[in-house]
Every structure is written in structure tokens, then in C-alpha cells.
């Protein structure tokens, strides 16, 4: 029983320390996600006009998974067009 309690305390303390100081791997992942989001927004800004981006944003409020699929399709088409 004491070993289980000690292990639980260790895990709790480790979680507190990681939350307080931040996990270095976590920061790298967040930075990579941020760069990916910036790249996606840049491509979509080139492909869509302002009103289309507004409609896509409205769709994101209601159906985020559908929005992601449409964005992925548009990005894929833009990349294929640049290759050809």
C-alpha cells in the first residue's frame, strides 16, 4: 500500500514539475504545430479570396471536421497546381 501511494505521489509531482517548467518536447511540438498552421493559412490566403475565407470560417464554427477536409483538399490542389 505504501509503495502505491509513493508511486502516485511521484507521478503527481512529476506532472506538476512538467506543467510548471514545461516539457522541452512539448514546446517543440507546439512550435511545429504553429508553423504548420501558419503555412496552411498562407496557402489558403493565396488560393481563396476574402469572402471565401469568411465562408470557410463560418463553416468551421458549425462543422470543424468538414472545414479541415475542405482545407486539406484546397491545399492539395494548390500544391498539385504548383508542380505542374
Order of alpha helices (4+ residues) and beta strands (2+ residues): alpha-alpha-alpha-alpha
